[in-house]
Amino acid sequence: MSLSTGKAGSTAQAKKLSGQDVQAQYSQFQSELQALAQKIGELETEADEHELVLKSLEECQPDRKCFRLVGGVLVERTVKDVAPALQTNRDGIRKVLESLIVNYKKKEEDFHNFQHEYGIKTAANAPTSPTRS
């Protein structure tokens, strides 16, 4: 006896969800999308802050002292020491941000497929009909 684990098997299995299971899955999709969107917003803000600080440091002399918060401790450094670390951090944040955006788009596509598969229509995506006066 062999078990197939193809897409058809998972679709047939998905069709067996009860109304409560569909509602739970729907809520889970919504909360995951909301969490991803929130994290994306936080990282965009952080990347913008890094960019702002880097632009400010460009105008400073390389030997000028500046302060950086490292693990909750304020340490004294020079601009030439801090700027490369900030650039590395900003670039890392951007890479993580790109990855999260790809994950968000994939999750959103899965959510739309789920809605279509179960015929779920919300006020946001339902067609609007003209109202009578």
Salt bridges, closest charged atoms under 4 A:
GLU32 OE1 - LYS107 NZ 2.64
GLU42 OE1 - LYS39 NZ 3.76
GLU51 OE1 - ARG90 NH1 2.97
GLU51 OE1 - ARG94 NH2 2.95
ASP63 OD1 - LYS80 NZ 3.28
GLU76 OE2 - LYS65 NZ 3.94
ASP91 OD1 - ARG90 NH2 3.26
ASP110 OD1 - LYS106 NZ 2.97
